[in-house]
Amino acid sequence: MRVFAKGHRNRRGRSAACLLLAGLVCLLVGGAERAAAQDVEELLTQVGEDYAVAYSSPFLYSFGPNANSNMYSTAHIPWTRIVFGIGVKGMTTQLNETDQTFSKVIENVDLGAYDPALAGQFGDVFMSGPTIFGSTSTNGRVQGFYNGVEVFNAETIPGLVDSRWSPLVAPEAYVGGVFGLKATVRYLPEIDTGSYGKTKYFGYGLQWNVNGILKNLPVDIMAGFFTQELDVGTIYQSEASTYFAAVSKSFTMLTVYGGLAAEDSKMDVAYEFIHPSDPTLNSDVNFSIDGIQTSRFTLGVTLDFLAKLNVEAGFGNKLTSYSAGLMFGL
Protein backbone atom coordinates (compact mmCIF):
# COMPACT_ATOMS: atom_id res chain seq x y z
CA MET A 1 0.00 0.00 0.00
CA ARG A 2 1.28 3.49 -0.84
CA VAL A 3 0.48 6.14 1.76
CA PHE A 4 0.15 9.85 1.04
CA ALA A 5 -0.11 12.86 3.32
CA LYS A 6 -3.48 14.54 3.54
CA GLY A 7 -4.38 16.61 0.50
CA HIS A 8 -1.13 16.11 -1.43
CA ARG A 9 -1.15 13.26 -3.91
CA ASN A 10 0.05 15.00 -7.07
CA ARG A 11 3.65 15.05 -8.31
CA ARG A 12 4.17 18.79 -7.95
CA GLY A 13 2.79 19.00 -4.44
CA ARG A 14 4.57 15.95 -3.14
CA SER A 15 8.01 17.10 -4.18
CA ALA A 16 7.83 20.86 -3.55
CA ALA A 17 9.20 21.00 -0.03
CA CYS A 18 12.57 19.53 -0.98
CA LEU A 19 12.84 19.16 -4.74
CA LEU A 20 13.08 22.88 -5.41
CA LEU A 21 15.92 23.53 -3.01
CA ALA A 22 17.70 20.47 -4.36
CA GLY A 23 17.35 21.93 -7.85
CA LEU A 24 18.91 25.17 -6.67
CA VAL A 25 21.84 23.47 -5.00
CA CYS A 26 22.48 21.28 -8.02
CA LEU A 27 22.49 24.42 -10.18
CA LEU A 28 25.12 26.06 -8.00
CA VAL A 29 27.44 23.18 -7.23
CA GLY A 30 27.24 21.10 -10.40
CA GLY A 31 27.06 17.67 -11.94
CA ALA A 32 26.81 15.10 -9.14
CA GLU A 33 24.13 17.12 -7.38
CA ARG A 34 22.08 17.29 -10.60
CA ALA A 35 21.73 13.53 -10.56
CA ALA A 36 20.94 13.66 -6.85
CA ALA A 37 18.14 16.15 -7.46
CA GLN A 38 16.56 13.79 -9.98
CA ASP A 39 16.66 11.10 -7.28
CA VAL A 40 14.92 13.49 -4.85
CA GLU A 41 12.07 13.92 -7.29
CA GLU A 42 11.72 10.18 -7.76
CA LEU A 43 11.73 9.65 -4.00
CA LEU A 44 9.32 12.41 -3.05
CA THR A 45 6.67 11.44 -5.58
CA GLN A 46 5.96 8.58 -3.19
CA VAL A 47 5.11 10.76 -0.17
CA GLY A 48 2.99 13.79 0.68
CA GLU A 49 3.65 17.25 2.07
CA ASP A 50 3.66 16.33 5.76
CA TYR A 51 6.30 13.70 5.19
CA ALA A 52 8.25 15.84 2.70
CA VAL A 53 8.54 18.78 5.12
CA ALA A 54 9.92 16.57 7.91
CA TYR A 55 12.16 14.69 5.47
CA SER A 56 13.69 17.82 3.94
CA SER A 57 13.69 20.32 6.85
CA PRO A 58 17.39 19.80 7.71
CA PHE A 59 18.26 20.67 4.12
CA LEU A 60 16.03 23.73 4.28
CA TYR A 61 17.43 24.83 7.66
CA SER A 62 20.99 24.76 6.29
CA PHE A 63 20.17 27.33 3.60
CA GLY A 64 20.24 30.31 5.98
CA PRO A 65 23.57 29.53 7.65
CA ASN A 66 25.14 28.85 4.24
CA ALA A 67 23.75 31.96 2.57
CA ASN A 68 24.77 34.20 5.48
CA SER A 69 28.36 32.90 5.50
CA ASN A 70 31.51 34.65 4.24
CA MET A 71 30.04 38.15 4.21
CA TYR A 72 33.50 39.72 4.61
CA SER A 73 37.18 38.79 4.67
CA THR A 74 38.45 41.96 6.36
CA ALA A 75 37.05 44.92 8.27
CA HIS A 76 39.37 47.32 6.40
CA ILE A 77 37.71 49.55 3.79
CA PRO A 78 39.57 52.63 2.45
CA TRP A 79 37.99 56.07 2.70
CA THR A 80 39.75 57.69 -0.27
CA ARG A 81 40.86 54.84 -2.56
CA ILE A 82 38.60 52.80 -4.82
CA VAL A 83 38.67 49.03 -4.32
CA PHE A 84 36.85 46.37 -6.31
CA GLY A 85 36.86 42.63 -6.80
CA ILE A 86 35.08 39.61 -8.24
CA GLY A 87 35.22 35.95 -7.33
CA VAL A 88 33.37 33.10 -5.71
CA LYS A 89 32.43 32.01 -2.20
CA GLY A 90 31.83 28.40 -1.14
CA MET A 91 30.03 27.43 2.07
CA THR A 92 29.07 24.25 3.86
CA THR A 93 27.04 23.78 7.03
CA GLN A 94 27.48 20.90 9.45
CA LEU A 95 24.13 19.48 10.48
CA ASN A 96 23.44 17.91 13.86
CA GLU A 97 23.41 14.13 14.11
CA THR A 98 19.74 14.32 15.12
CA ASP A 99 18.99 15.95 11.74
CA GLN A 100 19.58 12.62 10.00
CA THR A 101 16.34 11.08 11.28
CA PHE A 102 12.88 12.34 12.14
CA SER A 103 9.64 11.28 13.77
CA LYS A 104 6.32 13.06 13.54
CA VAL A 105 2.85 12.40 14.97
CA ILE A 106 -0.32 13.79 13.39
CA GLU A 107 -3.21 13.39 15.81
CA ASN A 108 -6.95 13.01 15.19
CA VAL A 109 -6.98 13.09 11.39
CA ASP A 110 -9.27 11.36 8.89
CA LEU A 111 -7.36 8.21 8.06
CA GLY A 112 -9.15 8.13 4.71
CA ALA A 113 -6.70 10.80 3.54
CA TYR A 114 -4.01 8.12 3.78
CA ASP A 115 -6.03 4.99 2.96
CA PRO A 116 -9.42 5.50 1.20
CA ALA A 117 -10.76 2.32 2.81
CA LEU A 118 -10.61 4.11 6.18
CA ALA A 119 -12.59 7.20 5.15
CA GLY A 120 -14.52 8.72 8.05
CA GLN A 121 -12.39 7.05 10.72
CA PHE A 122 -10.32 9.48 12.76
CA GLY A 123 -7.06 8.40 14.33
CA ASP A 124 -3.36 9.16 14.66
CA VAL A 125 -0.62 8.89 12.05
CA PHE A 126 3.02 8.28 12.98
CA MET A 127 5.77 9.07 10.47
CA SER A 128 9.44 8.25 11.00
CA GLY A 129 12.62 7.48 9.10
CA PRO A 130 15.79 9.00 7.68
CA THR A 131 15.79 12.59 6.46
CA ILE A 132 17.32 13.59 3.14
CA PHE A 133 20.71 13.45 4.92
CA GLY A 134 19.98 10.08 6.57
CA SER A 135 20.71 6.46 5.81
CA THR A 136 20.37 5.54 2.15
CA SER A 137 19.76 1.87 3.04
CA THR A 138 16.91 2.42 5.51
CA ASN A 139 13.34 3.17 4.45
CA GLY A 140 11.00 5.41 6.37
CA ARG A 141 7.60 4.30 7.61
CA VAL A 142 4.07 5.66 7.96
CA GLN A 143 1.69 3.99 10.43
CA GLY A 144 -1.97 4.69 11.13
CA PHE A 145 -3.77 3.95 14.41
CA TYR A 146 -7.52 3.84 15.06
CA ASN A 147 -8.52 3.62 18.73
CA GLY A 148 -4.93 2.63 19.48
CA VAL A 149 -4.94 -0.24 16.99
CA GLU A 150 -2.64 -0.16 13.96
CA VAL A 151 -4.76 -0.12 10.79
CA PHE A 152 -2.07 0.50 8.18
CA ASN A 153 1.70 0.31 7.97
CA ALA A 154 3.66 1.35 4.87
CA GLU A 155 7.31 1.78 3.97
CA THR A 156 8.26 5.09 2.39
CA ILE A 157 11.63 6.38 1.21
CA PRO A 158 15.30 6.21 2.27
CA GLY A 159 17.68 9.10 2.73
CA LEU A 160 19.34 10.59 -0.33
CA VAL A 161 22.85 11.32 0.98
CA ASP A 162 24.18 9.83 4.19
CA SER A 163 26.03 12.96 5.26
CA ARG A 164 25.96 15.78 7.79
CA TRP A 165 27.25 18.41 5.33
CA SER A 166 25.17 20.74 3.12
CA PRO A 167 27.02 22.91 0.51
CA LEU A 168 26.32 26.14 -1.38
CA VAL A 169 28.36 28.20 -3.88
CA ALA A 170 27.81 31.88 -4.76
CA PRO A 171 29.48 34.26 -7.27
CA GLU A 172 30.28 37.63 -5.68
CA ALA A 173 31.50 41.12 -6.63
CA TYR A 174 32.22 44.26 -4.63
CA VAL A 175 33.18 47.92 -5.07
CA GLY A 176 33.99 50.50 -2.42
CA GLY A 177 36.48 52.97 -0.97
CA VAL A 178 34.40 56.16 -0.67
CA PHE A 179 33.90 57.34 2.92
CA GLY A 180 34.63 53.83 4.15
CA LEU A 181 31.69 52.26 2.26
CA LYS A 182 31.72 48.99 0.29
CA ALA A 183 28.82 47.51 -1.66
CA THR A 184 28.66 43.76 -2.34
CA VAL A 185 26.49 41.78 -4.76
CA ARG A 186 25.87 38.06 -5.19
CA TYR A 187 24.12 37.28 -8.46
CA LEU A 188 23.17 34.59 -10.93
CA PRO A 189 21.03 35.48 -13.97
CA GLU A 190 17.68 33.81 -14.49
CA ILE A 191 18.33 30.29 -15.74
CA ASP A 192 15.76 27.79 -16.97
CA THR A 193 16.55 24.51 -15.22
CA GLY A 194 13.88 22.51 -17.04
CA SER A 195 11.73 20.56 -14.61
CA TYR A 196 12.73 22.90 -11.77
CA GLY A 197 11.52 26.06 -13.53
CA LYS A 198 13.41 29.34 -13.80
CA THR A 199 15.95 29.92 -11.05
CA LYS A 200 17.08 33.38 -9.91
CA TYR A 201 19.63 34.33 -7.25
CA PHE A 202 20.33 37.88 -6.11
CA GLY A 203 21.77 39.40 -2.96
CA TYR A 204 23.21 42.74 -1.95
CA GLY A 205 24.75 44.37 1.07
CA LEU A 206 26.62 47.39 2.37
CA GLN A 207 29.55 47.70 4.79
CA TRP A 208 31.00 50.74 6.55
CA ASN A 209 34.41 51.12 8.14
CA VAL A 210 34.60 53.48 11.16
CA ASN A 211 38.37 54.08 11.12
CA GLY A 212 38.05 57.24 9.05
CA ILE A 213 36.33 58.82 12.05
CA LEU A 214 37.89 56.91 14.95
CA LYS A 215 41.52 57.28 13.94
CA ASN A 216 44.62 55.55 15.32
CA LEU A 217 42.73 52.45 16.40
CA PRO A 218 44.88 49.29 16.64
CA VAL A 219 42.35 47.32 14.56
CA ASP A 220 39.89 47.98 11.75
CA ILE A 221 36.21 48.04 12.72
CA MET A 222 33.31 47.57 10.30
CA ALA A 223 29.54 47.10 10.40
CA GLY A 224 27.20 45.97 7.64
CA PHE A 225 24.18 44.07 6.40
CA PHE A 226 23.37 41.66 3.60
CA THR A 227 20.09 40.35 2.20
CA GLN A 228 19.51 37.80 -0.56
CA GLU A 229 16.77 35.89 -2.30
CA LEU A 230 16.65 32.61 -4.20
CA ASP A 231 13.64 31.81 -6.39
CA VAL A 232 12.98 28.50 -8.11
CA GLY A 233 10.07 28.37 -10.54
CA THR A 234 6.83 30.09 -9.53
CA ILE A 235 6.18 28.19 -6.32
CA TYR A 236 9.32 28.55 -4.22
CA GLN A 237 10.94 31.62 -2.65
CA SER A 238 13.66 31.86 -0.03
CA GLU A 239 15.11 34.83 1.79
CA ALA A 240 18.10 35.28 4.10
CA SER A 241 19.43 38.37 5.83
CA THR A 242 22.17 39.22 8.29
CA TYR A 243 23.43 42.22 10.25
CA PHE A 244 27.01 42.05 11.43
CA ALA A 245 29.95 43.85 13.03
CA ALA A 246 33.56 42.80 12.54
CA VAL A 247 37.13 43.65 13.49
CA SER A 248 40.35 42.74 11.71
CA LYS A 249 44.12 43.12 12.04
CA SER A 250 46.30 43.17 8.95
CA PHE A 251 49.91 42.10 8.63
CA THR A 252 52.15 41.96 5.53
CA MET A 253 50.07 39.50 3.50
CA LEU A 254 47.77 38.15 6.19
CA THR A 255 44.60 39.46 7.80
CA VAL A 256 42.93 37.95 10.84
CA TYR A 257 39.28 38.83 11.39
CA GLY A 258 36.29 38.04 13.55
CA GLY A 259 32.74 39.22 14.00
CA LEU A 260 29.27 38.84 15.45
CA ALA A 261 26.05 38.63 13.46
CA ALA A 262 22.29 38.45 13.87
CA GLU A 263 20.59 36.58 11.03
CA ASP A 264 17.39 34.98 9.84
CA SER A 265 16.02 33.06 6.87
CA LYS A 266 12.65 32.00 5.51
CA MET A 267 11.30 29.76 2.76
CA ASP A 268 7.84 29.97 1.20
CA VAL A 269 6.18 27.29 -0.92
CA ALA A 270 2.90 27.87 -2.77
CA TYR A 271 1.28 25.61 -5.35
CA GLU A 272 -2.04 24.18 -6.49
CA PHE A 273 -2.99 20.67 -5.43
CA ILE A 274 -4.60 18.83 -8.38
CA HIS A 275 -6.63 15.86 -7.22
CA PRO A 276 -5.98 12.83 -9.46
CA SER A 277 -9.66 11.97 -9.95
CA ASP A 278 -11.98 14.64 -8.47
CA PRO A 279 -11.39 18.27 -9.58
CA THR A 280 -13.73 19.53 -6.84
CA LEU A 281 -11.05 18.52 -4.34
CA ASN A 282 -8.37 20.71 -5.94
CA SER A 283 -6.94 23.27 -3.51
CA ASP A 284 -4.24 25.89 -3.08
CA VAL A 285 -1.47 24.94 -0.69
CA ASN A 286 0.77 27.47 1.05
CA PHE A 287 3.28 26.94 3.80
CA SER A 288 6.44 28.57 5.15
CA ILE A 289 9.50 27.20 6.88
CA ASP A 290 11.54 29.57 9.08
CA GLY A 291 15.25 29.10 9.59
CA ILE A 292 16.44 27.99 13.00
CA GLN A 293 19.66 30.03 13.24
CA THR A 294 19.51 33.58 14.61
CA SER A 295 23.12 34.47 15.51
CA ARG A 296 26.74 33.51 14.90
CA PHE A 297 30.34 34.24 15.87
CA THR A 298 32.86 34.21 13.01
CA LEU A 299 36.61 33.68 12.98
CA GLY A 300 38.65 33.80 9.78
CA VAL A 301 41.94 34.51 8.07
CA THR A 302 42.71 36.04 4.65
CA LEU A 303 45.86 35.54 2.58
CA ASP A 304 46.46 38.44 0.16
CA PHE A 305 48.96 37.39 -2.52
CA LEU A 306 47.95 38.00 -6.16
CA ALA A 307 44.39 37.14 -5.05
CA LYS A 308 42.52 37.20 -1.76
CA LEU A 309 41.97 33.73 -0.34
CA ASN A 310 40.04 33.50 2.92
CA VAL A 311 38.79 30.68 5.10
CA GLU A 312 36.48 31.03 8.09
CA ALA A 313 34.31 29.23 10.59
CA GLY A 314 30.92 30.50 11.70
CA PHE A 315 29.73 29.22 15.07
CA GLY A 316 25.96 29.73 15.13
CA ASN A 317 23.48 29.33 17.94
CA LYS A 318 22.20 26.21 16.13
CA LEU A 319 24.65 25.13 13.43
CA THR A 320 28.32 25.51 12.51
CA SER A 321 29.32 26.62 9.01
CA TYR A 322 32.65 26.64 7.22
CA SER A 323 33.44 28.67 4.13
CA ALA A 324 36.18 29.82 1.79
CA GLY A 325 36.43 32.55 -0.80
CA LEU A 326 38.67 33.45 -3.70
CA MET A 327 38.47 37.08 -4.87
CA PHE A 328 40.45 38.86 -7.60
CA GLY A 329 40.87 42.62 -7.52
CA LEU A 330 41.96 45.41 -5.17
N, C-alpha and C positions, 0 to 999 in steps of 0.2 A: 504493500500500500504506500502511495506517495502522499505526504502530508504537507499542506500549505498553510501559511499564516492567514489569519482572517482578512478577507478583502483584497488579497494580492496574489492572483494566480497567473497573471500574464507575464510575458518575458521581460518587458520593460520595467514593470513595477518590481519584480522579484530581484532584479540585479542592480537597481539604482543605488542602493546604499553603499555598495562597495565598488561596483564595476566602473563607475565614472572616475573615482579617484585613482583606481588602478590604471585607467586609460591615460590620465594625466601623468602619472609617474612613469609609465612606459614611454610616453612622449618625451619626457625630460631626460631619462637615463638610458634609453636605448633598447637594443635588440632583444636581450634575454627577457626583459620585463614585458615586451610586446607579447611574446608567447605566453607569459604568465597571465597577462590580462585576458587573453582568450580563454585560458583555463578558468579564470574567475567567472566569466560569463557562463561557461558550461556548468560550473558548480552551482552558481546562484539561481539558475533557472529551475532548480529542484526545490527551492525553499522560498518562503514568503518574507515580507518586510520585517516582521518581528524577529525572525531568525537572522535575517541579513544584517540588521542593525547591530545585534549582539555579536555576530560573527566578525563584522568589519570594524567595530568601534575602535579597537586599538590602532588600526591603520589610520582611521580618521583623526584620532587624538594626536597622532604623531605629526600631522600636517602643521599645526601651529608652532610647536617647538622647532621644527625644521625651517619653516618659512621665516621665523623671527631670529634665526641664527646668522652669525657673521655679518652684522650690521655695520661694523667698523673694524679697522685693523690698526688704528692709531687715534689718539685724541688731538693730534696736531693738525691744525688747518691754518694756512697763512692768512694774513689780513691784507697784504698788498701784492701778492704774487699768484697768478693763475695756476691752478693745478687741474689735471684731468686724467682720466684713465678708463680702461675698458678691460673686461676679463670675465671670469666665471667663478662662482662660489658653489661648493659642494657640501652638503650637510647630511648627517645621519643621526637618528635618535635611537637611543637604547630603551627598549620597552621593558616593563617589569615582567618577571617570570609569570605572575598571575594573569598577564594579558594574553597568554597563549591558550587559555581555556576559558569557558564561560558557562554559567548556568542561569536560567531565567524561568520564573514562574508567572504564568498568566492565570489569574483566579477568576472564577465565575463567568466563563465565556460559553457561548453556544458552541458545543463541540461539532455541530454540523458544518461549521466553517472550516474544519479540518478533515472531517469524514462525513460526507452527506448522509450516510446511514444513521448518523446520530443527531440529525437535525431536531432542534427543540429541547435537547438535553443539555443542561448547563453543568459545567464542571471545571476542573483545573487542568492546565496544560503545562508540562515541564519540558523545557528545552535545555540541552547541554551538549558539550563537545568542544573540539578544538576551534580556536578562532582562525582567521586567515594566516596568522603567524604560528599556528599550532602544528601538531603532529600531522604529517601527510599520510600516515598509515593507519590513522584512527578515525572512524566515522563518528559524526555527531548523532544525536538521538532526540526524537520528539515523542513524548508519552502523554496520553490523555486519561484523566481519572473522573469517573462519575460516582458520586457518593463514596469516594475513597477506593473504588475498584478500578483497576486499569482496564480501559476499553479499547485503546489502540496503542501501538508501539511501533515506531518506524525509524529506520536508519536514515540519516541525511548525508552530510558531506564532510570530507576531511579538510584539514588545513591545506593551504596552498604552498606556503614556504615555512619550513620549520626553522625559524630564526627570531631573534629578538632585536633585529636592526631594520630600520625603515629609512630609505635614502631619498634625497631630493637634490636637483641641480638647477641653478639659476644663472643666466647671463646677467651681467651688471655693468653699469657705466656711471661715472661721476664727473662733476665739474665744480670748482669752487675757488676760494682764495680772495674773495671780496668781503671785507669786514668780518673775516673769520667764518664765513658761511660756506657750506658744501652741500650741493644737491645730488642725490643718488637715485637712479632708476634701475629697476629690474623689468625686463620686457621680453616677450615672445609675441610675434605677430599672430593673427588669427590663422589657425591651421585646421584643415578638415581632416579629422582622423578616422573617417569612414563611419564605422558602426558606433563610435563614441561621440559623433557630432563635431561641431567646431569648437576648438579649444583656444582660449585666450588667457594670457598671463600678463599682468601689469602691476607694478608697485613703485612707489616713490617715497622719498623721505628727505629730511633736511637736518643738518647738523650745524652747531655753532660752537666755536672755540672762544673761551673767555679770556685767554691770555693777552689779547690786545688791550683789555681794560685792566685786568689784574696782572700787572707786569712783574717780572723777576720771580715768578713762581718756580719751584724746583721741578715741577711736572706740568704737562699739558692737561687741561681740563676741558671737556666737551659735553654738550647735552644735545639730544636729538629725538626724532620720532621717525617711524616708517610704517606705511600701510600698504597692503597688497591684496589683490583679488585674483582668483583663479576660477574661470568659468569653463564648463564642459557641456556642450550641447545647449539645449534650452531648459533643462530640468535641474541643473546642478550649479550652485554658486558657493564659493568659499571665500572667507575674508580672514585676514590676520593683521594685527597691529601691535606695535610696541613703542614704549617711551623709555628712554635710557639716558644714563649719565656715565661717563667714562673718564679715566685718567690714563696717561701713558708717560713713559720715560724713554727717550731715544738715546742710543749710543752711535757708534760709527756706522754700522750697517744693520743694527738690530734695534727693534722697538719692543718693549714689554708693555702690555696694556691689560686693563681690567675694568669691569663696569657692573652696574646694577640696572635691571630693567623690570618694568611692569608690562605685561602682555596679555593678549586674549586672542581667541580665534572662534570662528563660527562657520558651520556648513548648513546650507539649505537645500532640500530636495523637494521638488514639486513635479507631479506628473499625473496623467489620467489613467485610472485603472479601467481596463476594458475587460468585461466579463466574457469568458470564452463561449457562453451559450445564451445568456440573457442580457440584452443591452440595457434593460431597465435597472440593472444592478451596477452599471458603470458609475464611477465616482472619481472625484478629484482627491488626490492624496498629497498632503503637505506635512513635512516634518523637518525639524532642525536638530542639529547636534552641536552642542557647545564644547569648545576645547576645555581640557582639564588643567592646563598650566597657566598660572597667573603671574609668576615672577621667576627671575633667574639671576645668578651671579656668574659672570664671565671672566675667564683668564685666558690670555693668548700672547703669542709672540709673532713678530713680523720680521722677515729677512728681506732687506732692500738691496738687491744686487742685480742690475739689469732689469729685473721685474720685482714686484712685491709679492712675496709668498708668505701667507700667514696661516697659522693653525691655532685653534682655540677649543676650549671646552666650556660648555654652558651648563651650569648646575641649577636646574629648575626646581620649583617646589614639588613637582610631580615626576619629571623625567630628566634625564641627562642627555645632552646633545653634543656631538663633536663635528667640527667643520674645518674646511680649508679653503683658501682662496688664492687665485693667481691673477694679478692685475698688472697690465702694461700701461705705462704713462708716467706722469709727474706726480 
